[in-house]
Amino acid sequence: MLKTLLFPALLSIAIFTAPPKGTRWVGNANNGPEKNKISFVVSPDGQQLLALTFNGIWQGRDQLAPATGLATNALRIANGKVSGVLLASPTSRPRRFELLGDFARAATAATTFRMNLTEPGGTTRELCWTATPLR
């Protein structure tokens, strides 16, 4: 009987005290291959862009190739805009992410993205993207 009463109370406390989660945004590039996808997380306070991920096609040495990249650092969002360069995890290939973003409307974000190797090699070229939050 005590377990029956105690469990819902403890579960309610755990849910109430859990830190808020960020919002995952997903989108596509409107130029370049259709398969180019971008995703990221906006922190609960709306001040940081985290976990920037690109999954799509990029131009390698004279050929198109699939590419996936995850930036591990965060970019600051100020006045609804984000701009900066992130590097991929030191344990992966040396990738550089350049992102500009405008969160002028709460339902969409858009502007440009480029991912390339920090050494000469592949690039996505500059992609125009639009993303929306997952609900």
C-alpha positions as CSV (number, residue, x, y, z in Angstrom):
1,M,0.0,0.0,0.0
2,L,2.8,2.4,0.9
3,K,4.5,1.7,-2.5
4,T,1.2,2.5,-4.3
5,L,1.1,5.9,-2.6
6,L,4.8,6.7,-2.6
7,F,5.6,5.9,-6.3
8,P,3.3,8.5,-7.9
9,A,4.5,11.2,-5.4
10,L,8.2,10.4,-6.2
11,L,7.5,10.4,-10.0
12,S,5.7,13.7,-9.8
13,I,8.7,15.2,-7.9
14,A,11.2,13.8,-10.4
15,I,9.2,15.2,-13.4
16,F,8.8,18.6,-11.7
17,T,12.5,18.9,-10.8
18,A,13.9,17.7,-14.1
19,P,15.8,20.3,-16.0
20,P,13.9,21.7,-19.0
21,K,14.9,20.3,-22.4
22,G,15.9,22.3,-25.4
23,T,13.9,22.3,-28.6
24,R,15.1,20.2,-31.6
25,W,14.8,22.0,-34.9
26,V,15.1,20.1,-38.3
27,G,15.2,21.4,-41.8
28,N,16.4,21.1,-45.4
29,A,18.6,23.0,-47.7
30,N,16.6,24.6,-50.5
31,N,19.6,24.6,-52.9
32,G,21.8,21.7,-53.6
33,P,20.8,18.0,-53.3
34,E,17.3,17.3,-51.7
35,K,18.9,14.9,-49.2
36,N,20.7,17.7,-47.4
37,K,19.3,17.9,-43.8
38,I,20.3,20.1,-40.9
39,S,19.2,19.8,-37.3
40,F,20.1,21.5,-34.0
41,V,18.9,22.1,-30.5
42,V,18.0,25.5,-29.1
43,S,18.5,25.7,-25.4
44,P,15.4,26.2,-23.2
45,D,16.3,29.9,-22.6
46,G,16.7,30.4,-26.4
47,Q,20.3,31.7,-25.9
48,Q,22.3,28.8,-27.5
49,L,22.3,26.7,-30.6
50,L,23.7,23.2,-29.7
51,A,24.3,19.8,-31.4
52,L,24.4,21.2,-34.9
53,T,24.2,18.2,-37.3
54,F,24.4,18.0,-41.1
55,N,23.5,14.9,-43.0
56,G,23.7,15.1,-46.8
57,I,25.9,15.4,-49.9
58,W,29.0,17.4,-50.3
59,Q,31.6,17.9,-53.1
60,G,34.7,15.9,-52.4
61,R,37.7,15.8,-54.7
62,D,35.9,15.9,-58.0
63,Q,33.0,13.8,-56.8
64,L,29.8,14.1,-54.8
65,A,29.8,12.0,-51.6
66,P,27.5,11.5,-48.6
67,A,28.6,13.3,-45.5
68,T,27.5,13.5,-41.9
69,G,28.9,15.9,-39.4
70,L,28.2,16.9,-35.8
71,A,29.5,20.0,-34.1
72,T,30.0,19.6,-30.4
73,N,30.3,23.2,-29.3
74,A,27.5,25.8,-29.0
75,L,26.8,29.1,-30.8
76,R,25.2,32.1,-29.0
77,I,21.8,33.3,-30.2
78,A,21.4,37.0,-29.6
79,N,18.5,39.2,-30.7
80,G,17.1,36.2,-32.7
81,K,20.2,35.7,-34.7
82,V,23.1,33.2,-34.7
83,S,26.4,33.4,-36.5
84,G,29.6,31.6,-36.1
85,V,32.0,28.7,-36.8
86,L,32.1,25.4,-35.0
87,L,34.5,22.5,-35.3
88,A,33.6,18.9,-35.2
89,S,34.6,16.6,-32.4
90,P,38.4,16.2,-32.1
91,T,37.9,12.4,-32.4
92,S,36.3,12.7,-35.9
93,R,37.6,14.0,-39.2
94,P,38.5,17.7,-38.9
95,R,35.3,19.4,-40.1
96,R,34.4,23.1,-39.9
97,F,30.8,24.3,-39.7
98,E,29.9,27.8,-40.6
99,L,26.3,28.9,-39.8
100,L,24.3,32.0,-40.1
101,G,20.7,31.9,-38.8
102,D,17.7,34.1,-38.2
103,F,15.0,33.2,-35.7
104,A,12.9,36.2,-36.5
105,R,9.7,34.1,-36.3
106,A,9.2,31.5,-33.6
107,A,8.0,28.9,-36.1
108,T,10.9,29.0,-38.6
109,A,14.6,29.7,-38.8
110,A,16.5,30.3,-42.0
111,T,19.7,31.5,-43.7
112,T,23.0,29.8,-44.7
113,F,25.2,26.9,-43.8
114,R,28.6,25.5,-45.0
115,M,30.5,22.5,-43.8
116,N,34.1,21.7,-45.0
117,L,37.2,20.0,-44.0
118,T,39.7,22.1,-42.1
119,E,42.3,20.7,-44.5
120,P,41.8,21.1,-48.2
121,G,39.1,18.8,-49.5
122,G,35.4,18.5,-49.4
123,T,32.7,21.2,-49.0
124,T,29.0,21.5,-49.0
125,R,29.3,24.8,-50.7
126,E,27.0,27.5,-49.2
127,L,23.5,26.0,-48.6
128,C,20.4,28.0,-47.8
129,W,18.4,26.3,-45.2
130,T,15.0,26.5,-43.4
131,A,14.2,24.7,-40.2
132,T,11.2,24.3,-37.9
133,P,10.9,23.1,-34.4
134,L,9.8,19.5,-33.7
135,R,6.7,19.5,-31.6
